[in-house]
Amino acid sequence: MQQIVEDAWLLALGNGNAILLRQGEELALIDAGFSGKEQIVFDAISKLGRRPSDLKHLVFTHVHPDHIGSAAAIIRATGARTYMHAADAPLAESGGPFRPMAPAPGLVHALMYKLVWDQNERMQPFPIDQHIADGETLPILGGLHAIHVPGHCAGQVALMWRGGRLLLGGDTFINILGVSDPIAFENEAEGRASQRKLAALDFQAVAFGHGKAITKDGPGKLRRFVARR
């Protein structure tokens, strides 16, 4: 449980991240990591002096198994309302299989892709209560603004919180060994456009689905990566 900015914590759920947000008495979780990691979420909530039932919102950047794996278990324990882009919601509600991807350029990405991606993997299905639209500001946590960033996943959204205090980028980029591509794309051209879209924004800190959050010079680091592509 690592604090990113005030009222925002990064939770490592396997090799994928979830982000716990607090606004007053309101708690929300962004993404749900790999399967079997729900206790990490409950422990983090307990450290804030709260109970699992206090988690009211579960918002997904996209539908891949490393972002929805513990969702069904978290929902059972909390009753949280769920949010996902309409392009991805049917896959959450069926539990897979998932859309095909191709590895991002480079040997490291090709190796990671072979190790971790199985489009036929199945997850425990769960309902999506509300679809997220591009440009919509969800009326939770004081306002959570959604930006559609397809490419890695057709229904991927990034989320801007507190007027640019924190950008939640999903897998538009990862930051394991520095800012880089996600391991794979459903549509690389769309993914590059989404990277440029996020790099053009102004924000203070940025968190990713994989790797460390960036709290200093986040826009600059994204822009320098995009300029090299």
Order of alpha helices (4+ residues) and beta strands (2+ residues): beta-beta-beta-beta-alpha-beta-alpha-alpha-beta-alpha-beta-alpha-beta-beta-beta-beta-beta-beta-beta-beta-alpha-beta-alpha
